[in-house]
Amino acid sequence: MRMAQRGYQVTLVEKRPDLRKEEQDAGRSINLALSDRGLKGLNLVGIKDKAKELCIPMYGRMIHDKQGNTFLSKYSGRDDEYINSISRPGLNMLLLDEAEKMPDVTLIFNHGCKSVDLENASATFYDHTSNTEVTLSADVIFGTDGAGSVVRKSMFNHRKFLFSFSQDWLTHGYKEITIPAAQGGGYQTNEGALHIWPRGEDMLIALPNLDGSFTVTLFLPYSNSDYCFDNLTTPEMVLEYFT
């Protein structure tokens, strides 16, 4: 959006379907904690006020100990300073809606990048809708395709660039779960905080949503622990772990 405001023609190519039209399993989503810096970026493209309608202020970290006690560690000493909980799908939908309104922005979904021609600034995509390949060219290509990046692999495989990188895999994973809204509506715990249950190598966090629920994320080792993703495979084990 910022580039389009400056007169550039922008084509945004996304591997997944349009999340505004097809419901997608959020199962690995962590709510964003949106601070002043993020709001400044949204303000530059003119949608700060619309984004703030999706935000819930969080004034500090609410720490939960093993005995069930809580204490609030404030982010700031000033009452009017806080960070905001905002859902990623909600923010993404807003950004896509606003980007789509701009005449210099084209959105393409269901196209997975297969390779990039670095010298000629072109990229080949697989169209999952038509099961065909398509090549797009540009003056500049920005690759934002994550840990398994095809763009980075193309750079690594191109001998002229002498490009190298290293990659280490984390020993922990994460899983999204939910604290639903209270019966009759409202929150089951303090909505003005980012909740944290720190337990050594494990951690649980919860961020509030507008509907009274909390998006909860469990960080846990994959293996080699009394409780890990490898052995939390039955309802009994999961209940024992949380108890």
Secondary structure in CASP SS format (residue, H / E / C, confidence):
PFRMAT SS
TARGET T0000
AUTHOR 0000-0000-0000
METHOD secondary structure of the structure
MODEL  1
M C 1.00
R H 1.00
M H 1.00
A H 1.00
Q H 1.00
R C 1.00
G C 1.00
Y C 1.00
Q C 1.00
V E 1.00
T E 1.00
L E 1.00
V E 1.00
E C 1.00
K C 1.00
R C 1.00
P C 1.00
D C 1.00
L C 1.00
R C 1.00
K C 1.00
E C 1.00
E C 1.00
Q C 1.00
D C 1.00
A C 1.00
G C 1.00
R C 1.00
S C 1.00
I C 1.00
N C 1.00
L E 1.00
A E 1.00
L E 1.00
S C 1.00
D H 1.00
R H 1.00
G H 1.00
L H 1.00
K H 1.00
G H 1.00
L H 1.00
N H 1.00
L H 1.00
V C 1.00
G C 1.00
I C 1.00
K H 1.00
D H 1.00
K H 1.00
A H 1.00
K H 1.00
E C 1.00
L C 1.00
C C 1.00
I E 1.00
P E 1.00
M E 1.00
Y C 1.00
G E 1.00
R E 1.00
M E 1.00
I E 1.00
H E 1.00
D C 1.00
K C 1.00
Q C 1.00
G C 1.00
N C 1.00
T E 1.00
F E 1.00
L E 1.00
S E 1.00
K E 1.00
Y C 1.00
S C 1.00
G C 1.00
R C 1.00
D C 1.00
D C 1.00
E C 1.00
Y C 1.00
I E 1.00
N E 1.00
S E 1.00
I E 1.00
S C 1.00
R H 1.00
P H 1.00
G H 1.00
L H 1.00
N H 1.00
M H 1.00
L H 1.00
L H 1.00
L H 1.00
D H 1.00
E H 1.00
A H 1.00
E H 1.00
K C 1.00
M C 1.00
P C 1.00
D C 1.00
V E 1.00
T E 1.00
L E 1.00
I E 1.00
F C 1.00
N C 1.00
H E 1.00
G E 1.00
C E 1.00
K E 1.00
S E 1.00
V E 1.00
D E 1.00
L C 1.00
E C 1.00
N C 1.00
A C 1.00
S E 1.00
A E 1.00
T E 1.00
F E 1.00
Y E 1.00
D E 1.00
H C 1.00
T C 1.00
S C 1.00
N C 1.00
T E 1.00
E E 1.00
V E 1.00
T E 1.00
L E 1.00
S E 1.00
A C 1.00
D C 1.00
V C 1.00
I C 1.00
F C 1.00
G C 1.00
T C 1.00
D C 1.00
G C 1.00
A C 1.00
G C 1.00
S C 1.00
V H 1.00
V H 1.00
R H 1.00
K H 1.00
S H 1.00
M H 1.00
F H 1.00
N H 1.00
H C 1.00
R H 1.00
K H 1.00
F H 1.00
L C 1.00
F C 1.00
S C 1.00
F C 1.00
S C 1.00
Q C 1.00
D C 1.00
W C 1.00
L C 1.00
T C 1.00
H E 1.00
G E 1.00
Y E 1.00
K E 1.00
E E 1.00
I E 1.00
T E 1.00
I E 1.00
P C 1.00
A C 1.00
A C 1.00
Q C 1.00
G C 1.00
G C 1.00
G C 1.00
Y C 1.00
Q C 1.00
T C 1.00
N C 1.00
E C 1.00
G C 1.00
A C 1.00
L E 1.00
H E 1.00
I E 1.00
W E 1.00
P E 1.00
R E 1.00
G C 1.00
E C 1.00
D E 1.00
M E 1.00
L E 1.00
I E 1.00
A E 1.00
L E 1.00
P E 1.00
N C 1.00
L C 1.00
D C 1.00
G C 1.00
S C 1.00
F E 1.00
T E 1.00
V E 1.00
T E 1.00
L E 1.00
F E 1.00
L E 1.00
P E 1.00
Y C 1.00
S C 1.00
N C 1.00
S C 1.00
D C 1.00
Y C 1.00
C C 1.00
F C 1.00
D C 1.00
N C 1.00
L C 1.00
T C 1.00
T C 1.00
P H 1.00
E H 1.00
M H 1.00
V H 1.00
L H 1.00
E H 1.00
Y H 1.00
F H 1.00
T C 1.00
END
